[in-house]
Amino acid sequence: MFPESIFLTGALLLLCNSVHGFTSKLLTYNTFLITSSQGYEKRATHIANNIDSTGADIICLQEVWEERDVKAIVNANKENYPFTYSGLHSDTHALLASTSSRPRCVEPQVFRVLFRGLINGCFSNEGTYISNLQCLLDKAEYFDLSRQCISCLTLTGFEYGTLLKNCFLSKSKSNLPGLLLLSKRILIDPKLTYFEPEKNIFNRAYISFKDEYAGDIRCTHQTAEFKDGYLEKNLMTKYGSWEKQNFDETMELVKSFSNHVGPEIILGDLNTGPFTPIQGNEGYFMDSYNFYKNSGFMPSLDSVCTFCLENPLADDDVNSLIDHVLVRFSPTQYRRTAERVFQGRLPGENFPPSDHYGVQLTLEEL
């Protein structure tokens, strides 16, 4: 055999082996980038500058609600992650140019809604965030507002100064539904799908796409438990509870897979999973969690919390494992290695970058 032929054959074998035995790292992280949250500005800057530190190939971020944060993260990581997608992206996978000529809540109907809210005490300092929001829903026709304005008011809270700055002066748009996807590889057929077409408070959705090596993937943020009652007025008849809404989302995500070729992956803050340490079937929305497992989607972590009492930003009274990279395999064999990431405190602060810890899965084809 000629030397040239030997070289070509070796190169082809090396290429085939490298494709066949791929290794891919997938990261999910709820960033908690809500403008009214503790340390928001410093945490936003830290996340934008350090989200690449785990070496993930694909990153699914949740709660990146503000246009400026989407742009900051995308621009800070465009060399390592040239392929990105969100509610602010065009079909060409490029960030849409900001075309907003006015702030999100400068619209005719907002003054009527705010007047009703004021006369009904919906902005009372004595009320809780949830009670004020419930008042707006019940007595002020909150859903007369646009989705952009509803999102801004809901996520900003009801402190007048911050509300005025974010929703009535700033021309930044909301990234509905808070998802931001970053990848080192081309995103194949990315699509944003809302679970509910009806106007609602939190606009839950998922991004579906395919990756050349990691398979068919969904990046999502599912409905959470609010202990003060069910607030989705437009969905009351359909669900009536956060648990039923989460379960319906779970079924839709599972049914969204059709080809069953290669790995099928769901990653995000699913708001379902066991309390830790695990004791039987205790946890958040365990019917959803068990449905995932019974459908073949196996959790990467199974014994440590991701929303934890030790985290000073986390507002809960239990440790829970609700952030997941769930994988359903084809007959091909894979090795999985999972770890919890972004646990350390910010320099000079007593809190980490978010109220959640991230989960990263390394998926290796054998």
Buried (B, 14 or more C-beta within 10 A) or exposed (E): EEEEEEEEEEEEEEEEEEEEEBBBBBBBBBBBBBBBBEBBEBBBBBBBEBBBEBEBBBBBBBBBBBBBBBBBBBEBBEEBBBBBBBBBBEEEBEBBEEEEEEBBBBBEEBEEBBEBBEEBEBBBEEBEEEEBBBBBBEBBBBBBBBBBBBBBBBBBBBEEEEBBBBBBEBEBBBBBBBBBBBBBBEBEEBEBEBBBEEBBBBBBBBBBBBBEBBBBBBBBBBBBBBEEEBBBBEBEEEBEBBBBBBBBBBBBBBEBBEEEEBBBBBBBBBBBBBBBEBEEEEBBBBEBBBBBEEBBBBBBBEEBBBBBEEBBBBEBEBBBBBBBBBBBBEEEEBEBEBBBBBBEEBEEBEBBBBBBBBBBBBBBBE
